[in-house]
């Protein structure tokens, strides 16, 4: 087990995790990195790391992971320090983060990776003093953002609603199990009252609030992109509420009705009130006799497949790994 007061930022995609990342990364004490996907793609995938061959396979794959290369990990230092303590996945992940935090002059580290909420038990076992911040957004606006962001990909409302439900249900469970270490933040609250919510987040993680956080200068790529909406470009560093309620202009009435019907209980518990969708008699019949049952089956199937994938574990996609001409690893294992 680790003694690190790590910060884990999580949630479903298009839920405001990048905005919260930029705010936390601008704190003078916190080094934030993103998209390591350690828990989703690496944790437990290489067997017992006390076996040097397993450790080397895991480290080699991590070093080839394109998103980890930005952190410029030092493999020899990682190897040396790893065997000075408990040979666990948490220790290996922590060394990568600690070395990066040291390089950027920050006292504490945090990781923003989507879907880490599904690994909360493992995270808190490895890091008993860690805190997890879970971003949640109105599923209708989240789906509107999905439609905009992934225009060329499969963007069915069934899968999108299933992903939101899986994330929210996991958040409810984690909050009950780890009430002092788990914080749920609504995207809508953050963009409408950024200073107030950021102060609450700072109190949760035990850090003093710093006004510099709202400048988002600690995340220059995010800040340069211009705001927190995939629909509109704002001035750098602007936090806007313009994306709240965007679903009314973007999402089809039948899709809004499906989201509200299938996720209504969780929505209301989080303060997302349903809207009455005015459909013609023919449209209503088409929805209840066609779209609703079809999408419910699709969503149920998606949730089942997702549950199986979480139990079996995932491996990092080959497309995300640096290719080597000889397809061989570069390490030697001491016998």
Backbone bond lengths (Angstrom), bond angles and torsions (degrees), N, CA, C in turn:
res aa  C-N    CA-C-N  psi(-1)  N-CA   C-N-CA  omega(-1)  CA-C   N-CA-C  phi
1 X - - - 1.462 - - 1.528 109.94 -
2 X 1.323 114.98 150.59 1.457 120.77 -177.22 1.531 110.16 -100.75
3 X 1.338 115.17 156.98 1.456 120.74 179.09 1.526 110.81 -106.27
4 X 1.328 116.36 18.76 1.462 120.92 -173.91 1.525 111.57 -85.05
5 X 1.348 116.50 138.04 1.457 121.74 172.90 1.530 108.10 -88.85
6 X 1.308 115.19 63.49 1.460 121.06 -177.42 1.518 110.51 -72.66
7 X 1.335 114.61 155.74 1.465 121.99 177.49 1.525 107.48 -117.57
8 X 1.316 116.50 123.07 1.457 120.97 178.56 1.522 108.57 -112.77
9 X 1.322 115.28 121.95 1.459 122.59 -179.90 1.522 108.29 -107.55
10 X 1.331 116.38 124.90 1.456 119.20 -171.06 1.520 111.68 -144.66
11 X 1.322 115.01 -177.61 1.453 123.25 -179.63 1.516 109.77 139.01
12 X 1.323 116.17 174.43 1.461 120.26 175.94 1.526 109.63 -73.58
13 X 1.323 116.42 158.43 1.455 119.86 177.70 1.528 110.62 -61.34
14 X 1.326 116.24 154.59 1.463 124.22 179.87 1.541 112.37 62.79
15 X 1.326 116.23 32.45 1.474 120.47 -177.74 1.520 113.11 -115.32
16 X 1.323 118.35 4.81 1.454 120.63 178.96 1.513 114.09 99.67
17 X 1.331 118.05 11.83 1.456 119.87 179.97 1.534 111.58 -66.10
18 X 1.331 117.22 -34.83 1.467 119.37 -179.88 1.533 111.08 -67.52
19 X 1.313 117.32 -36.75 1.461 120.56 176.76 1.521 110.46 -64.35
20 X 1.321 117.71 -48.41 1.459 120.53 179.06 1.524 110.58 -63.69
21 X 1.324 116.99 -37.10 1.460 120.74 176.15 1.526 110.77 -56.85
22 X 1.332 116.40 -47.44 1.464 120.88 -177.95 1.528 111.45 -63.01
23 X 1.321 116.54 -37.33 1.461 120.55 179.07 1.526 111.36 -67.89
24 X 1.327 116.59 -45.76 1.464 120.33 -179.64 1.525 111.28 -68.46
25 X 1.337 116.74 -38.06 1.462 120.58 -179.34 1.524 112.02 -64.82
26 X 1.322 117.06 -18.21 1.461 121.60 -179.39 1.523 112.65 -91.25
27 X 1.331 116.88 3.87 1.464 120.49 174.42 1.529 108.93 -80.14
28 X 1.323 118.13 137.01 1.471 119.99 -175.72 1.522 114.81 -64.46
29 X 1.341 118.43 -17.64 1.462 120.31 -177.93 1.524 114.23 -102.15
30 X 1.346 117.86 -7.06 1.466 119.75 -168.29 1.524 111.85 -117.11
31 X 1.309 115.49 124.78 1.457 122.48 171.14 1.523 107.64 -95.48
32 X 1.320 116.76 115.55 1.465 120.77 178.70 1.521 109.72 -109.34
33 X 1.318 116.02 132.51 1.463 120.76 172.19 1.518 106.91 -123.39
34 X 1.339 116.16 163.60 1.453 117.98 -177.17 1.522 111.51 -138.98
35 X 1.316 112.37 157.07 1.456 122.57 174.99 1.519 113.66 63.54
36 X 1.328 118.10 30.22 1.458 118.30 172.06 1.528 110.21 -70.19
37 X 1.339 115.75 -32.34 1.467 121.29 -179.54 1.523 112.31 52.82
38 X 1.337 116.36 32.07 1.459 120.17 -178.96 1.521 111.94 -56.46
39 X 1.314 116.45 -45.06 1.461 119.81 -172.62 1.522 111.50 -78.77
40 X 1.291 116.94 -31.04 1.459 121.57 -178.65 1.526 112.46 -76.20
41 X 1.334 117.35 -39.23 1.462 120.27 -170.76 1.522 115.38 -117.15
42 X 1.323 118.37 -12.59 1.460 119.21 -175.59 1.530 113.69 -119.49
43 X 1.336 116.06 -35.31 1.464 118.96 -173.18 1.531 111.58 -58.84
44 X 1.322 116.43 122.63 1.458 122.55 175.72 1.512 115.43 74.56
45 X 1.321 118.48 1.07 1.455 120.85 -173.27 1.530 113.97 -83.55
46 X 1.324 117.80 -8.39 1.464 120.64 -175.04 1.525 112.29 -121.29
47 X 1.325 116.99 15.97 1.455 119.98 179.18 1.513 112.35 78.27
48 X 1.308 115.97 -163.58 1.459 123.74 -177.33 1.528 109.33 -70.96
49 X 1.322 116.61 120.00 1.458 119.83 -176.50 1.520 113.15 -77.42
50 X 1.330 118.10 -4.73 1.465 118.85 172.28 1.527 110.88 -71.18
51 X 1.324 116.38 -16.01 1.464 122.43 170.78 1.527 107.12 -82.78
52 X 1.329 116.70 117.92 1.463 119.95 -174.33 1.520 113.28 -59.77
53 X 1.328 117.27 -32.97 1.463 119.60 179.05 1.519 110.32 -65.38
54 X 1.335 117.33 -41.64 1.461 121.22 177.54 1.523 111.01 -64.06
55 X 1.340 115.30 -43.81 1.460 119.63 178.92 1.527 110.83 -59.35
56 X 1.315 116.83 -45.87 1.456 120.22 -177.27 1.527 111.28 -66.76
57 X 1.327 117.34 -37.58 1.468 119.53 176.69 1.518 110.62 -62.84
58 X 1.331 116.07 -42.16 1.463 120.65 179.75 1.521 110.78 -65.81
59 X 1.327 116.76 -48.21 1.462 119.97 -178.92 1.525 110.97 -63.55
60 X 1.324 116.97 -41.42 1.460 120.04 179.19 1.522 111.19 -59.81
61 X 1.334 117.45 -43.17 1.461 121.19 179.42 1.524 110.56 -66.27
62 X 1.331 116.81 -40.83 1.455 120.13 177.67 1.527 111.47 -61.43
63 X 1.334 116.59 -40.92 1.458 119.86 -178.81 1.522 111.80 -68.55
64 X 1.323 117.07 -24.39 1.463 120.79 178.61 1.528 112.14 -87.38
65 X 1.325 117.22 -11.60 1.458 121.27 -178.08 1.526 108.85 -70.10
66 X 1.318 116.90 120.46 1.464 121.54 -170.48 1.521 113.57 -58.66
67 X 1.327 117.36 -36.35 1.458 119.63 -176.50 1.527 112.28 -77.67
68 X 1.318 116.45 -17.93 1.460 119.58 177.61 1.523 110.89 -84.25
69 X 1.304 117.57 -23.24 1.460 121.09 -176.98 1.524 111.94 -64.37
70 X 1.331 116.79 -24.57 1.466 119.91 177.16 1.522 111.41 -61.83
71 X 1.326 117.84 -26.23 1.463 121.42 -177.96 1.519 111.94 -83.26
72 X 1.329 117.19 -6.99 1.464 123.19 177.63 1.532 111.90 51.99
73 X 1.320 117.44 56.39 1.464 119.44 -179.77 1.521 111.80 -65.32
74 X 1.317 116.00 146.13 1.461 123.38 178.77 1.525 107.58 -99.37
75 X 1.335 118.96 100.95 1.465 120.16 -173.80 1.519 113.85 -61.73
76 X 1.327 117.73 -37.03 1.462 119.12 -178.62 1.526 111.42 -68.58
77 X 1.317 116.17 -39.79 1.463 118.72 177.63 1.523 110.45 -67.05
78 X 1.336 116.81 -40.06 1.469 120.16 177.69 1.514 110.16 -60.86
79 X 1.334 117.02 -46.30 1.467 120.36 179.22 1.525 111.18 -58.99
80 X 1.321 116.11 -47.09 1.460 120.66 -176.63 1.531 111.16 -62.25
81 X 1.322 116.78 -46.98 1.461 119.99 -175.19 1.518 112.14 -77.61
82 X 1.334 117.28 -28.60 1.464 119.96 -178.86 1.523 111.25 -60.07
83 X 1.338 116.87 -42.54 1.463 119.70 -176.11 1.524 113.20 -81.56
84 X 1.343 116.27 2.74 1.463 119.66 175.59 1.521 111.77 -87.31
85 X 1.331 116.81 -7.52 1.460 120.49 -179.23 1.510 111.36 -139.31
86 X 1.333 116.00 -159.20 1.457 121.46 -179.55 1.523 110.57 -65.83
87 X 1.343 118.71 126.63 1.466 121.05 -177.98 1.524 112.25 -81.16
88 X 1.326 116.12 76.57 1.459 120.74 -175.88 1.520 110.48 -123.72
89 X 1.329 115.57 164.87 1.460 120.29 176.71 1.523 111.07 -62.88
90 X 1.318 115.85 -41.75 1.459 118.95 179.94 1.515 111.93 -59.53
91 X 1.322 116.50 -40.80 1.463 119.32 179.55 1.517 110.70 -65.76
92 X 1.321 116.91 -41.74 1.463 120.30 179.18 1.528 110.63 -62.07
93 X 1.329 116.71 -46.94 1.462 119.94 179.27 1.530 110.82 -61.72
94 X 1.343 115.80 -41.82 1.461 120.28 -177.35 1.522 111.47 -63.70
95 X 1.325 117.25 -37.99 1.463 119.41 -179.91 1.528 111.27 -61.54
96 X 1.319 117.01 -41.87 1.465 120.09 178.26 1.527 109.93 -59.99
97 X 1.327 116.33 -46.76 1.470 120.86 -179.33 1.525 111.83 -67.09
98 X 1.326 116.94 -43.54 1.459 120.56 -177.29 1.522 111.15 -63.36
99 X 1.330 116.24 -41.87 1.463 119.35 179.76 1.532 111.05 -64.36
100 X 1.325 116.33 -40.24 1.466 119.08 178.85 1.528 110.49 -66.92
101 X 1.333 117.67 -44.00 1.467 120.49 178.76 1.525 110.74 -59.10
102 X 1.315 116.06 -39.21 1.462 120.65 178.08 1.525 111.07 -62.59
103 X 1.340 116.19 -42.02 1.458 120.14 -178.70 1.527 112.14 -65.34
104 X 1.338 117.16 -34.41 1.469 119.51 -178.91 1.518 112.60 -94.23
105 X 1.327 117.01 4.41 1.454 121.00 174.21 1.517 114.92 74.04
106 X 1.326 117.22 32.77 1.457 121.03 178.34 1.532 109.77 -111.75
107 X 1.329 116.42 147.37 1.456 121.15 -175.36 1.525 113.32 -83.91
108 X 1.314 117.08 -18.80 1.466 120.73 -170.69 1.525 108.93 -140.68
109 X 1.338 116.55 150.87 1.463 118.17 -177.83 1.526 112.07 -121.44
110 X 1.333 113.41 155.83 1.458 121.03 176.86 1.512 110.17 -142.54
111 X 1.317 116.16 157.41 1.466 122.37 -176.63 1.521 108.84 -131.56
112 X 1.351 116.00 124.75 1.461 120.84 173.83 1.514 108.71 -106.50
113 X 1.318 115.96 104.77 1.458 121.41 176.13 1.522 107.83 -135.46
114 X 1.314 116.82 133.76 1.458 120.90 -178.96 1.523 110.97 -64.13
115 X 1.324 114.96 146.86 1.466 123.59 171.40 1.539 114.21 71.13
116 X 1.327 118.31 11.39 1.463 119.64 177.36 1.522 111.29 -64.39
117 X 1.332 117.41 -19.93 1.470 119.54 178.13 1.521 112.47 -55.86
118 X 1.331 117.06 -29.71 1.463 120.65 -178.70 1.528 112.14 -74.59
119 X 1.326 116.56 -6.43 1.462 121.67 -179.92 1.531 110.97 -117.57
120 X 1.322 117.31 21.90 1.465 120.94 -173.58 1.523 112.34 -58.95
121 X 1.325 118.22 -39.68 1.468 120.00 -179.41 1.526 110.49 -60.08
122 X 1.323 116.88 -45.42 1.469 120.61 179.25 1.522 110.62 -66.57
123 X 1.330 117.10 -41.30 1.460 121.12 -179.38 1.521 110.60 -59.99
124 X 1.326 117.03 -48.71 1.458 119.88 -175.59 1.526 112.28 -76.64
125 X 1.327 117.50 -19.74 1.463 119.84 171.50 1.522 109.89 -70.97
126 X 1.315 115.97 -44.15 1.462 120.46 179.80 1.527 112.21 -74.31
127 X 1.331 116.77 -33.36 1.460 121.87 -176.29 1.531 109.99 -129.15
128 X 1.325 118.32 79.39 1.464 120.70 -175.18 1.525 114.86 -61.08
129 X 1.316 118.20 -20.56 1.469 121.29 -178.24 1.524 112.22 -102.58
130 X 1.317 116.97 8.38 1.463 120.59 -177.86 1.520 111.71 -74.68
131 X 1.329 115.51 163.08 1.464 122.13 172.09 1.525 108.52 -126.18
132 X 1.331 115.61 146.06 1.456 120.39 179.27 1.522 109.21 -122.81
133 X 1.321 115.92 129.70 1.463 123.42 178.19 1.518 107.38 -110.44
134 X 1.322 116.43 123.00 1.461 122.04 -174.01 1.526 109.03 -114.13
135 X 1.326 116.67 115.24 1.461 121.63 178.45 1.532 110.39 -86.30
136 X 1.334 114.94 133.59 1.469 121.28 178.12 1.527 108.39 -131.73
137 X 1.323 115.18 141.78 1.464 121.19 -177.89 1.522 109.37 -132.63
138 X 1.319 116.54 152.04 1.466 121.56 174.60 1.536 108.27 -47.14
139 X 1.333 118.60 123.58 1.475 119.72 -175.94 1.517 113.68 -61.86
140 X 1.328 117.33 -25.36 1.463 119.90 178.56 1.528 110.34 -71.89
141 X 1.343 116.90 -43.03 1.463 119.75 177.08 1.526 110.91 -71.60
142 X 1.310 115.72 -35.01 1.469 117.63 176.25 1.522 110.17 -61.16
143 X 1.328 116.90 -41.75 1.461 119.75 179.98 1.529 110.48 -67.68
144 X 1.317 117.24 -36.25 1.465 119.98 175.87 1.521 110.55 -60.06
145 X 1.337 116.28 -39.93 1.459 120.47 178.92 1.525 111.11 -69.52
146 X 1.339 116.48 -36.54 1.464 120.25 176.08 1.525 110.19 -60.89
147 X 1.328 116.53 -44.76 1.467 120.60 179.52 1.523 111.56 -59.46
148 X 1.330 115.98 -38.34 1.460 120.34 -179.81 1.522 111.70 -74.69
149 X 1.324 116.09 -44.78 1.470 120.86 -172.88 1.523 112.55 -73.34
150 X 1.331 116.58 -39.05 1.458 120.27 -174.74 1.522 110.49 -113.02
151 X 1.306 116.28 56.00 1.464 121.63 -173.72 1.519 112.94 -60.90
152 X 1.324 117.65 -29.29 1.461 120.44 -175.28 1.526 113.05 -101.01
153 X 1.330 117.37 9.18 1.455 119.95 -176.62 1.527 110.20 -118.83
154 X 1.337 114.55 172.34 1.454 120.28 176.82 1.527 108.70 -61.94
155 X 1.297 116.81 124.41 1.457 120.16 -175.52 1.523 110.87 -134.55
156 X 1.307 117.41 42.18 1.444 121.34 -179.23 1.510 113.46 -65.50
157 X 1.313 115.87 142.76 1.459 120.60 -178.49 1.523 111.43 -66.81
158 X 1.328 118.35 -28.05 1.457 120.82 -179.14 1.523 111.20 -64.07
159 X 1.335 116.69 -50.50 1.463 120.59 179.54 1.528 111.06 -65.40
160 X 1.331 116.84 -39.97 1.465 120.53 -179.44 1.526 110.94 -63.04
161 X 1.316 116.68 -42.12 1.465 120.41 178.99 1.518 110.63 -69.58
162 X 1.330 116.13 -39.08 1.456 119.66 177.27 1.512 111.83 -60.84
163 X 1.330 117.20 -43.07 1.463 120.15 179.33 1.521 110.93 -62.74
164 X 1.347 116.74 -41.87 1.464 120.09 178.98 1.523 110.66 -64.02
165 X 1.323 117.19 -45.91 1.465 120.69 -179.96 1.525 111.35 -61.58
166 X 1.328 117.06 -43.22 1.462 120.07 179.79 1.520 110.81 -61.03
167 X 1.328 116.44 -41.02 1.456 120.60 -179.82 1.522 111.35 -67.68
168 X 1.337 116.67 -44.64 1.468 120.72 -177.62 1.527 111.34 -68.32
169 X 1.307 117.43 -43.17 1.462 120.15 178.22 1.525 110.92 -61.42
170 X 1.318 116.51 -39.15 1.457 120.38 177.85 1.520 110.43 -66.90
171 X 1.330 117.04 -37.86 1.462 120.84 177.62 1.526 110.49 -62.12
172 X 1.324 117.27 -43.86 1.463 121.01 178.83 1.523 110.73 -59.58
173 X 1.314 115.76 -44.26 1.463 120.92 -179.31 1.522 111.34 -66.64
174 X 1.346 117.16 -44.06 1.463 120.94 -178.73 1.524 111.54 -65.77
175 X 1.322 116.96 -38.14 1.460 120.37 -179.85 1.525 110.84 -64.53
176 X 1.321 116.90 -37.38 1.466 120.37 177.06 1.526 111.16 -68.54
177 X 1.311 116.30 -38.18 1.465 120.56 -176.36 1.529 112.53 -79.64
178 X 1.329 117.35 -34.41 1.469 121.38 -175.85 1.535 109.90 -129.71
179 X 1.324 118.15 61.31 1.478 120.47 -172.10 1.520 114.86 -60.51
180 X 1.326 118.08 -29.46 1.462 120.53 -177.28 1.522 112.80 -89.25
181 X 1.318 116.24 -9.00 1.470 119.15 -174.82 1.523 112.76 -120.84
182 X 1.313 116.55 5.03 1.465 120.23 -174.41 1.522 109.77 -128.29
183 X 1.319 116.65 129.37 1.462 121.42 -179.07 1.522 109.49 -129.34
184 X 1.324 116.27 127.89 1.457 121.90 174.98 1.527 108.07 -99.69
185 X 1.321 116.36 128.83 1.466 122.25 179.29 1.516 108.53 -123.02
186 X 1.323 116.28 124.81 1.463 120.15 175.59 1.526 109.77 -80.76
187 X 1.304 115.18 133.73 1.462 120.97 177.73 1.526 110.53 -55.73
188 X 1.309 117.20 -43.07 1.468 121.57 -176.90 1.530 111.53 -62.35
189 X 1.325 116.95 -37.71 1.465 120.38 177.50 1.523 110.51 -67.52
190 X 1.330 116.15 -39.85 1.456 120.32 -178.39 1.520 111.67 -64.30
191 X 1.337 117.80 -44.91 1.471 118.68 -176.38 1.522 112.57 -76.76
192 X 1.329 117.59 -23.81 1.467 119.50 -179.37 1.526 111.96 -87.59
193 X 1.341 116.61 -28.28 1.476 120.69 -179.98 1.526 109.27 -137.12
194 X 1.323 118.20 63.30 1.469 120.03 -171.93 1.523 114.60 -59.49
195 X 1.321 117.71 -44.71 1.468 118.59 -177.57 1.529 110.64 -65.33
196 X 1.319 116.61 -44.27 1.463 120.43 -179.27 1.527 111.00 -61.98
197 X 1.328 117.29 -45.57 1.459 120.27 -177.50 1.517 111.09 -70.17
198 X 1.317 117.94 -39.92 1.464 120.10 178.73 1.523 110.47 -63.91
199 X 1.318 117.83 -36.52 1.465 120.28 175.75 1.526 110.75 -63.61
200 X 1.332 116.97 -38.72 1.464 120.24 176.91 1.524 111.07 -65.16
201 X 1.320 116.16 -40.44 1.466 120.41 177.76 1.525 110.37 -63.58
202 X 1.308 117.07 -43.27 1.463 120.60 178.74 1.531 111.35 -61.50
203 X 1.316 116.32 -40.86 1.461 119.54 177.46 1.524 110.50 -62.92
204 X 1.315 116.81 -38.82 1.466 121.61 179.69 1.523 111.59 -63.93
205 X 1.333 117.64 -42.95 1.456 120.11 -177.20 1.530 112.50 -89.36
206 X 1.332 117.41 0.27 1.453 120.82 175.99 1.517 114.57 75.72
207 X 1.320 116.65 33.38 1.459 121.20 178.17 1.523 109.63 -121.44
208 X 1.321 116.20 148.11 1.460 120.61 176.02 1.526 109.51 -71.27
209 X 1.307 116.40 138.47 1.466 120.41 177.01 1.521 109.65 -67.15
210 X 1.323 116.15 138.45 1.458 121.94 176.82 1.527 107.69 -126.41
211 X 1.341 118.24 124.04 1.474 120.41 -179.41 1.522 113.39 -56.48
212 X 1.328 117.81 -22.34 1.467 120.92 179.77 1.520 111.67 -62.66
213 X 1.321 116.72 -20.47 1.457 119.82 -179.77 1.522 111.46 -59.63
214 X 1.323 116.69 -38.13 1.465 120.59 -176.80 1.526 112.56 -71.66
215 X 1.329 117.99 -12.96 1.465 120.12 176.29 1.522 111.28 -77.98
216 X 1.336 116.97 -22.93 1.471 123.77 -178.63 1.525 112.98 59.56
217 X 1.337 116.77 23.79 1.459 119.93 -178.94 1.520 112.60 -71.17
218 X 1.320 117.22 -14.39 1.459 120.49 177.70 1.515 112.92 -76.75
219 X 1.339 117.16 -6.74 1.468 122.08 177.83 1.520 107.49 -130.38
220 X 1.330 117.29 73.39 1.472 120.19 -171.42 1.530 114.49 -59.70
221 X 1.327 117.58 -34.94 1.471 118.14 -179.53 1.520 111.09 -67.25
222 X 1.326 116.09 -41.95 1.462 119.47 177.67 1.520 110.10 -65.59
223 X 1.318 116.37 -44.13 1.460 120.64 -177.38 1.527 111.13 -64.26
224 X 1.330 116.00 -41.52 1.458 120.52 -179.22 1.524 111.96 -65.17
225 X 1.345 116.28 -29.40 1.461 119.98 -179.99 1.516 111.79 -62.73
226 X 1.332 116.70 -24.25 1.467 119.60 172.69 1.502 114.79 92.04
227 X 1.319 117.33 76.08 1.454 120.68 171.05 1.507 115.36 90.34
228 X 1.324 114.59 -171.51 1.455 121.59 -169.67 1.521 112.33 -116.86
229 X 1.309 117.90 28.14 1.459 120.64 -179.38 1.516 110.54 -131.68
230 X 1.344 116.01 137.93 1.464 119.99 175.64 1.523 110.91 -83.68
231 X 1.324 117.43 -2.63 1.463 121.34 -178.28 1.526 112.81 -98.10
232 X 1.331 116.25 -30.86 1.456 119.82 -173.07 1.515 110.57 -137.71
233 X 1.324 117.65 138.69 1.449 122.38 174.92 1.527 109.46 -88.46
234 X 1.325 116.01 129.63 1.457 121.41 176.94 1.523 108.68 -112.84
235 X 1.319 115.30 177.31 1.453 119.77 172.68 1.523 109.14 -66.19
236 X 1.343 118.29 149.40 1.461 120.66 178.96 1.526 111.73 -53.32
237 X 1.317 115.67 134.14 1.451 121.02 177.22 1.511 115.53 84.76
238 X 1.321 118.48 1.23 1.459 121.43 -178.52 1.530 110.23 -82.21
239 X 1.321 116.27 135.61 1.463 122.33 173.30 1.522 106.80 -111.59
240 X 1.318 117.04 116.61 1.457 121.69 -172.96 1.531 111.63 -119.25
241 X 1.324 115.18 152.59 1.468 121.15 174.99 1.524 111.76 -95.56
242 X 1.339 116.65 6.64 1.452 119.69 -172.71 1.527 113.59 -64.11
243 X 1.318 117.46 -23.45 1.468 119.98 -179.55 1.530 112.55 -82.71
244 X 1.330 117.62 -9.91 1.465 121.09 178.98 1.530 109.20 -75.23
245 X 1.325 116.61 125.16 1.455 121.47 -178.55 1.515 113.93 83.34
246 X 1.326 117.08 8.55 1.467 121.20 -179.33 1.526 111.88 -62.33
247 X 1.331 116.47 -24.58 1.464 119.74 -177.32 1.527 112.34 -56.41
248 X 1.324 116.99 -27.65 1.467 119.87 -177.42 1.522 111.67 -63.15
249 X 1.317 117.12 -27.80 1.462 120.58 179.70 1.526 112.69 -98.23
250 X 1.316 117.19 -12.26 1.468 119.70 -169.57 1.526 113.75 -114.90
251 X 1.322 117.21 -39.09 1.463 121.48 -171.06 1.531 110.29 -93.71
252 X 1.319 116.15 136.69 1.464 121.38 179.29 1.528 110.72 -63.38
253 X 1.344 115.94 148.99 1.462 120.74 -178.11 1.523 112.22 -57.25
254 X 1.321 116.43 -40.66 1.466 119.42 -179.35 1.526 111.13 -65.09
255 X 1.324 116.78 -35.70 1.463 120.12 178.92 1.527 110.92 -71.38
256 X 1.322 117.22 -38.74 1.471 119.99 175.36 1.529 109.30 -61.02
257 X 1.326 116.03 -45.28 1.464 120.00 179.88 1.516 111.07 -61.24
258 X 1.332 117.67 -39.42 1.467 119.70 179.10 1.523 111.31 -64.92
259 X 1.325 116.92 -45.89 1.463 119.93 -179.90 1.524 110.10 -59.58
260 X 1.328 116.68 -45.89 1.467 120.50 -178.08 1.521 112.01 -67.16
261 X 1.317 117.12 -34.67 1.464 120.56 -179.21 1.521 111.23 -72.41
262 X 1.322 117.05 -43.98 1.465 120.56 -173.80 1.526 113.63 -86.00
263 X 1.322 118.04 -22.22 1.464 120.73 -177.39 1.520 111.94 -122.28
264 X 1.320 117.37 19.04 1.458 121.76 -173.58 1.515 114.67 -58.00
265 X 1.340 117.56 -44.40 1.467 119.71 -177.30 1.519 111.08 -62.22
266 X 1.317 116.26 -48.07 1.468 119.88 -179.24 1.524 111.21 -66.38
267 X 1.323 117.24 -35.95 1.458 119.99 178.94 1.524 111.14 -62.87
268 X 1.306 116.34 -48.84 1.469 119.88 -177.86 1.514 111.55 -64.85
269 X 1.341 117.22 -35.74 1.464 120.25 178.61 1.526 111.20 -62.70
270 X 1.332 116.33 -27.94 1.457 121.38 -179.64 1.525 112.86 -97.12
271 X 1.327 116.55 2.75 1.457 120.65 177.66 1.504 115.13 88.75
272 X 1.336 117.81 14.51 1.455 121.63 177.38 1.523 108.75 -96.70
273 X 1.314 116.22 99.69 1.452 120.51 -173.26 1.529 111.46 -81.36
274 X 1.321 117.10 139.87 1.471 119.84 179.37 1.517 111.15 -70.27
275 X 1.320 115.26 153.28 1.452 121.33 175.62 1.519 108.89 -112.97
276 X 1.309 115.15 144.26 1.454 119.30 179.24 1.524 109.06 -75.61
277 X 1.313 114.75 121.62 1.462 119.85 -179.78 1.528 109.22 -95.19
278 X 1.306 116.16 119.04 1.462 121.17 -178.95 1.530 109.45 -86.77
279 X 1.324 115.68 104.27 1.461 121.11 178.75 1.520 109.15 -115.33
280 X 1.302 115.57 149.25 1.457 120.23 176.25 1.526 109.10 -67.05
281 X 1.343 117.81 161.27 1.468 119.28 177.04 1.526 112.50 -53.09
282 X 1.326 116.33 -40.73 1.464 119.37 179.47 1.527 110.71 -67.61
283 X 1.335 116.03 -40.08 1.453 119.76 178.82 1.511 112.01 -66.25
284 X 1.337 116.68 -38.72 1.465 121.04 178.39 1.525 110.70 -64.90
285 X 1.333 116.00 -42.59 1.465 119.43 179.00 1.523 110.61 -64.06
286 X 1.325 116.54 -42.29 1.464 120.74 178.71 1.524 111.24 -62.01
287 X 1.336 115.72 -37.83 1.465 119.28 -179.79 1.525 111.52 -67.14
288 X 1.345 116.75 -52.64 1.466 119.79 -174.05 1.524 113.14 -73.80
289 X 1.318 117.22 -26.73 1.461 119.73 -178.79 1.525 112.96 -96.72
290 X 1.343 116.52 -16.77 1.458 119.45 -176.65 1.507 113.83 -125.07
291 X 1.334 117.21 -72.40 1.460 121.41 -172.19 1.526 112.77 -61.15
292 X 1.332 117.52 -43.92 1.455 119.99 -176.72 1.528 112.36 -62.79
293 X 1.345 119.64 -56.91 1.467 118.00 -178.95 1.521 113.57 -63.46
294 X 1.331 117.01 -36.92 1.466 119.74 179.76 1.527 110.67 -63.91
295 X 1.329 116.78 -45.98 1.456 119.64 -178.99 1.523 112.27 -71.52
296 X 1.326 117.80 -30.85 1.462 119.29 175.22 1.521 110.89 -63.62
297 X 1.323 116.72 -41.34 1.470 120.30 176.83 1.526 110.25 -63.67
298 X 1.319 116.48 -44.91 1.461 120.31 179.31 1.528 111.40 -61.91
299 X 1.327 116.59 -43.69 1.452 120.00 -179.14 1.525 110.88 -65.70
300 X 1.327 116.96 -42.94 1.463 120.55 178.39 1.527 110.71 -60.52
301 X 1.336 115.86 -42.15 1.453 119.95 177.36 1.515 112.12 -63.58
302 X 1.337 116.55 -41.36 1.466 120.55 178.82 1.527 110.00 -62.47
303 X 1.328 116.98 -45.68 1.469 120.55 -179.42 1.527 111.06 -62.16
304 X 1.336 117.00 -39.31 1.461 120.48 179.49 1.525 110.95 -65.23
305 X 1.323 116.99 -45.67 1.463 120.67 179.67 1.529 110.92 -64.88
306 X 1.316 115.93 -37.41 1.463 119.77 178.59 1.522 111.03 -65.56
307 X 1.330 116.99 -41.37 1.466 120.66 178.36 1.521 110.93 -62.22
308 X 1.322 116.68 -40.90 1.470 120.68 178.34 1.524 110.21 -63.86
309 X 1.334 116.21 -44.21 1.465 120.29 -179.72 1.527 111.48 -62.25
310 X 1.323 116.77 -37.70 1.461 119.74 179.26 1.516 111.29 -68.30
311 X 1.325 117.33 -37.43 1.466 119.84 178.47 1.519 111.22 -69.23
312 X 1.307 117.25 -41.63 1.463 120.87 -178.38 1.519 112.19 -76.21
313 X 1.313 116.69 -27.51 1.450 120.62 -175.21 1.513 111.33 88.61
314 X 1.310 114.85 156.35 1.463 121.26 -178.51 1.525 109.38 -118.09
315 X 1.309 115.48 152.61 1.454 120.44 173.44 1.527 108.19 -111.20
316 X 1.310 115.81 153.88 1.461 119.93 -177.95 1.532 108.74 -64.15
317 X 1.326 117.91 133.32 1.464 120.50 179.68 1.524 111.80 -59.81
318 X 1.323 116.05 140.42 1.465 120.49 -179.30 1.523 111.57 -58.65
319 X 1.326 116.41 -30.90 1.469 120.07 -179.28 1.523 112.50 -66.20
320 X 1.331 117.48 -16.95 1.457 121.41 -179.46 1.530 112.11 -96.28
321 X 1.321 117.40 1.45 1.455 121.03 -178.09 1.524 110.45 -105.62
322 X 1.317 114.82 141.36 1.456 120.42 175.22 1.518 108.98 -64.22
323 X 1.319 117.04 131.27 1.460 121.07 -178.97 1.517 110.19 -86.59
324 X 1.327 114.76 141.49 1.451 120.55 176.86 1.512 108.96 -114.84
325 X 1.295 115.91 139.74 1.463 120.43 -175.00 1.511 112.27 -60.65
326 X 1.337 116.17 -37.46 1.466 118.45 -176.25 1.526 112.59 -93.63
327 X 1.353 116.25 -3.27 1.458 121.60 179.96 1.532 112.44 56.64
328 X 1.334 116.23 25.25 1.458 120.36 -179.81 1.522 109.17 -113.08
329 X 1.316 116.31 152.03 1.458 120.42 173.72 1.521 108.88 -76.12
330 X 1.326 116.21 164.58 1.453 120.30 -173.84 1.521 112.51 -111.29
331 X 1.312 118.11 14.06 1.457 119.40 -176.74 1.525 110.58 -109.75
332 X 1.330 113.97 162.51 1.445 120.75 171.87 1.521 107.30 -121.58
333 X 1.301 116.20 142.25 1.464 120.82 -179.02 1.519 109.07 -105.17
334 X 1.329 115.40 127.19 1.472 119.04 178.55 1.520 109.55 -67.45
335 X 1.303 116.46 135.04 1.473 121.98 -179.59 1.533 110.52 -91.63
